[in-house]
């Protein structure tokens, strides 16, 4: 079992997967920062100076000045603003991943050789392969090829 595990690690699949996870986590952090610091402030400004990250509904019936005050009190809440930010981050990340996979698939298809065009046909009389340009079968003499 240890030998199989060693082969699994050495094959490179594990290293590729680890690099993918690290890159994915870094990319997700970048997208989250993009949404929180670049996209949402202008959107909030356009919607009447709303700071989406501070939108919440306290479920204990109390009123809190900010999300920090709510968290310090330990009150249960529906954090609408954080959900909106995370949803936008998810959509951007999903779109970028879709575009990356689409580009990868296009590159993968370019590497595959084009299907070969046929250079022969089958004689209707003797079922032997003959050149496409042949007017007469060289095997049986059939002229209706």
C-alpha positions in Angstrom: 0.0 0.0 0.0 2.9 2.4 0.8 4.4 1.6 -2.7 1.1 2.5 -4.4 0.8 5.7 -2.4 4.4 6.6 -3.3 3.6 6.0 -7.0 0.5 8.2 -6.7 2.6 11.1 -5.2 5.4 10.7 -7.7 3.2 10.6 -10.8 2.7 14.3 -10.7 -1.0 14.3 -10.3 -0.8 15.2 -6.7 1.6 18.0 -7.3 -0.6 19.4 -10.2 -3.6 19.2 -7.9 -1.8 21.0 -5.1 -0.7 23.7 -7.4 -4.3 24.0 -8.7 -5.7 24.4 -5.2 -3.1 27.0 -4.2 -3.7 29.0 -7.4 -7.5 28.7 -6.9 -7.3 30.0 -3.3 -5.1 32.9 -4.4 -7.4 33.7 -7.3 -10.5 33.5 -5.1 -8.9 36.0 -2.7 -8.1 38.3 -5.6 -11.7 38.1 -6.9 -13.1 38.7 -3.4 -10.9 41.8 -3.1 -12.0 43.0 -6.5 -15.7 42.7 -5.5 -15.3 44.2 -2.0 -12.9 47.0 -2.8 -13.6 47.9 -6.5 -17.0 46.8 -7.7 -19.3 47.2 -4.6 -18.3 50.8 -3.6 -19.5 52.3 -6.9 -22.6 50.1 -6.9 -23.4 51.3 -3.3 -22.8 54.9 -4.4 -25.2 54.5 -7.3 -27.8 53.0 -5.0 -27.8 56.0 -2.5 -24.5 55.5 -0.7 -25.3 52.0 0.6 -22.4 50.0 2.0 -23.5 46.5 1.1 -21.1 44.9 3.5 -23.0 46.6 6.4 -26.5 45.4 5.4 -27.9 43.0 8.0 -31.1 42.1 9.8 -30.7 41.5 13.5 -32.9 38.6 14.5 -33.0 39.4 18.2 -35.1 42.5 17.7 -32.4 44.9 18.8 -30.8 47.7 16.7 -27.1 47.7 16.1 -25.0 50.6 14.6 -22.7 48.3 12.6 -21.9 44.8 11.7 -19.0 44.9 14.2 -21.4 45.9 17.0 -23.7 43.1 16.0 -20.8 40.6 16.1 -19.5 41.9 19.5 -23.0 41.4 20.9 -23.1 37.9 19.5 -26.6 38.5 18.2 -28.0 36.3 15.4 -28.5 38.0 12.1 -29.1 37.6 8.4 -26.0 39.3 6.9 -27.5 40.3 3.5 -24.5 42.5 2.5 -21.9 39.8 2.9 -24.1 37.4 1.0 -24.5 39.9 -1.9 -20.7 40.4 -2.0 -20.1 36.6 -1.9 -22.7 36.0 -4.6 -21.0 38.5 -6.9 -17.6 37.0 -6.1 -18.9 33.6 -6.9 -20.4 34.7 -10.3 -17.2 36.5 -11.3 -15.1 33.5 -10.3 -17.4 31.1 -12.1 -17.3 33.2 -15.2 -13.5 33.4 -15.2 -13.2 29.7 -14.6 -15.7 29.0 -17.4 -13.6 31.2 -19.8 -10.3 29.5 -18.7 -11.8 26.0 -19.3 -13.2 27.1 -22.6 -9.8 28.4 -23.7 -8.1 25.2 -22.4 -10.6 23.0 -24.4 -10.0 25.1 -27.5 -6.2 24.6 -27.2 -6.7 20.9 -26.5 -8.8 20.5 -29.7 -6.2 22.4 -31.8 -3.5 19.8 -30.8 -5.6 16.9 -32.1 -5.0 16.0 -35.7 -7.8 16.7 -38.1 -9.6 13.6 -39.3 -8.0 12.1 -42.4 -9.9 12.5 -45.7 -10.6 9.1 -47.3 -8.3 8.2 -50.2 -10.0 5.0 -51.1 -13.4 3.5 -51.7 -14.8 0.0 -51.6 -15.7 -1.8 -54.9 -19.4 -2.7 -55.0 -18.6 -6.0 -56.6 -15.7 -7.5 -54.8 -15.5 -5.3 -51.6 -11.8 -4.5 -52.1 -10.4 -1.1 -51.5 -9.5 0.9 -54.6 -8.4 4.5 -55.1 -11.1 7.2 -55.2 -10.1 8.3 -58.7 -10.3 4.7 -60.1 -12.8 4.2 -62.9 -12.4 0.4 -62.9 -11.6 -2.1 -60.1 -8.1 -3.5 -60.4 -9.2 -6.7 -58.5 -12.3 -7.8 -60.4 -12.5 -5.5 -63.4 -15.9 -4.0 -62.3 -16.5 -0.7 -64.2 -19.5 0.4 -62.1 -17.4 1.6 -59.1 
